[in-house]
Amino acid sequence: MDNLEKVEKLRERADVTYEEAKQALEQAGGDLLDAMVILEKEGKTRRPQQESYSTKYEEQSEYISVQEKVEDQKQNAPSIGKNIGRILKAAWKLILHTSFRISDKEKELFVMPSWVFVLILLASWRVSVPGMLIAMLFGIRYSFTGQEDVSTANEILNKAGSFAEDVQSELHKERKE
């Protein structure tokens, strides 16, 4: 550690000026601990602040009791029903303001409101989901459009379509071999 670093450390710890720290270091022959002792003897260092700790209970105005905090959280926390309600409201808004599109390559085959698509899925998911997957193997693509942000859903549908194309190309390769 060079002299400047020692002066800086001593100055910070003893809360003295650079000049006082330098003089104390010179008197101590460059030893930080001896320089600190010299400054303490001269009364130039700050005394550590007194702190006390006690196990005695005293009412502290800045502290809130645990029971009060729990009661406050119960009153101000949204209930599970409110959260489910918000989710259902957002889903309903999404369904009402979007359309479900079915296309073959770049040609649009069919467009329906998303709520109709949801009803079809709910009523006949055991038939409609496998049918949609098989149709993807034949180049059918699906997407959503509308006022709401549906980019994540469209990314998933595009990845599924790309996967179906990869499967289809693998099947064609095996047939040719």
C-alpha positions in Angstrom: 0.0 0.0 0.0 1.5 3.3 -1.0 1.7 6.4 1.2 -1.4 8.1 -0.4 -3.6 5.1 0.2 -2.4 5.0 3.9 -3.2 8.7 4.3 -6.6 8.2 2.7 -7.5 5.2 5.0 -6.3 7.0 8.1 -8.2 10.2 7.1 -11.4 8.2 6.7 -11.1 6.2 9.9 -9.9 9.0 12.2 -12.0 11.7 10.5 -9.0 14.1 10.2 -7.6 16.2 7.5 -5.1 15.0 4.9 -2.4 17.1 6.6 -3.1 15.6 10.1 -3.1 12.1 8.7 0.1 12.7 6.8 1.9 14.1 9.9 0.7 11.2 12.1 1.9 8.6 9.5 5.3 10.3 9.3 5.6 10.3 13.1 4.6 6.6 13.2 7.1 5.7 10.5 4.4 4.7 8.0 2.5 2.3 10.4 -1.2 2.9 10.2 -2.0 1.5 13.6 0.6 3.6 15.3 -0.6 6.7 13.4 -4.1 6.0 14.7 -2.9 5.7 18.2 -1.0 9.0 17.9 -4.1 10.8 16.6 -6.2 9.3 19.5 -3.6 10.6 22.0 -3.8 14.0 20.5 -7.6 13.9 20.7 -8.0 14.4 16.9 -10.1 11.3 16.3 -13.8 11.0 16.7 -15.0 8.8 19.5 -17.2 5.9 18.5 -20.8 6.6 19.1 -22.3 4.9 22.1 -25.0 2.4 21.4 -26.9 0.4 23.8 -29.0 -2.7 23.5 -31.6 -3.9 25.9 -34.0 -6.8 26.2 -36.3 -4.6 28.2 -39.7 -4.1 26.4 -40.6 -0.5 25.7 -43.4 0.7 23.5 -41.9 2.0 20.3 -44.1 4.3 18.3 -42.3 3.6 15.0 -43.1 -0.1 15.3 -46.4 -1.8 14.4 -47.6 -4.8 16.2 -47.6 -8.0 14.2 -51.4 -8.5 14.9 -52.2 -5.0 13.6 -50.1 -5.7 10.4 -51.9 -9.0 9.8 -55.3 -7.4 10.2 -54.3 -4.6 7.9 -53.1 -7.0 5.2 -56.3 -9.0 5.5 -58.4 -5.9 4.9 -56.3 -4.5 2.1 -55.2 -7.6 0.3 -57.3 -8.6 -2.8 -59.2 -11.8 -2.3 -58.8 -14.8 -4.6 -62.3 -14.2 -5.9 -61.3 -10.7 -7.1 -58.2 -12.0 -8.8 -60.1 -14.7 -10.6 -62.7 -12.1 -11.5 -60.0 -9.9 -13.1 -58.6 -12.8 -15.0 -62.0 -13.9 -16.3 -62.8 -10.3 -17.3 -59.5 -9.9 -19.2 -60.1 -13.3 -20.9 -63.7 -12.3 -21.9 -62.4 -9.0 -23.3 -59.8 -10.8 -25.3 -62.3 -13.3 -26.6 -64.8 -10.6 -27.6 -62.3 -8.4 -29.4 -60.4 -11.0 -31.5 -61.0 -13.3 -34.4 -59.7 -16.8 -35.1 -58.4 -17.2 -38.7 -57.8 -20.5 -40.6 -55.6 -20.2 -43.6 -53.9 -22.5 -46.2 -50.4 -21.1 -46.9 -51.2 -17.5 -47.6 -54.9 -17.9 -48.6 -57.4 -17.2 -45.9 -60.0 -20.0 -45.7 -62.2 -19.1 -42.8 -62.6 -16.3 -40.1 -64.7 -16.7 -37.0 -65.1 -14.7 -33.8 -62.9 -16.1 -31.1 -65.9 -16.7 -28.8 -67.3 -19.1 -31.4 -63.9 -20.9 -31.6 -63.9 -21.2 -27.8 -67.4 -22.6 -27.8 -66.4 -25.2 -30.4 -63.4 -26.2 -28.4 -65.4 -26.5 -25.2 -68.2 -28.5 -26.8 -66.0 -30.9 -28.8 -62.4 -30.6 -27.8 -61.8 -34.4 -28.2 -62.6 -34.1 -31.9 -61.6 -30.5 -32.7 -58.1 -30.5 -31.2 -56.9 -33.7 -33.0 -58.6 -32.4 -36.2 -56.7 -29.2 -36.0 -53.4 -31.0 -35.4 -54.0 -33.3 -38.4 -55.0 -30.3 -40.6 -51.7 -28.6 -39.6 -49.9 -31.6 -41.2 -51.7 -30.7 -44.5 -50.5 -27.0 -44.4 -53.4 -25.4 -42.5 -52.3 -22.5 -40.3 -54.2 -20.8 -37.5 -53.9 -17.3 -36.1 -55.7 -14.6 -34.0 -56.3 -11.0 -35.0 -58.0 -8.1 -33.2 -57.7 -5.2 -31.0 -55.9 -7.0 -28.2 -52.3 -8.1 -28.1 -52.3 -11.7 -29.4 -48.7 -11.9 -30.5 -47.7 -14.5 -27.9 -50.6 -16.8 -29.0 -49.7 -16.3 -32.7 -46.0 -17.1 -32.0 -47.1 -20.4 -30.4 -49.4 -21.2 -33.3 -46.6 -20.4 -35.8 -44.1 -22.7 -34.0 -46.7 -25.5 -34.0 -47.3 -24.9 -37.8 -43.5 -25.0 -38.4 -43.2 -28.2 -36.4 -46.1 -29.7 -38.4 -44.3 -28.7 -41.7 -41.1 -30.4 -40.4 -43.0 -33.6 -39.6 -44.6 -33.5 -43.0 -41.3 -33.0 -44.8 -39.8 -36.0 -42.8 -42.7 -38.1 -43.8 -42.2 -37.2 -47.5 -38.5 -38.1 -47.2 -39.3 -41.5 -45.7 -41.8 -42.2 -48.5 -39.3 -41.4 -51.2 -36.7 -43.7 -49.6 
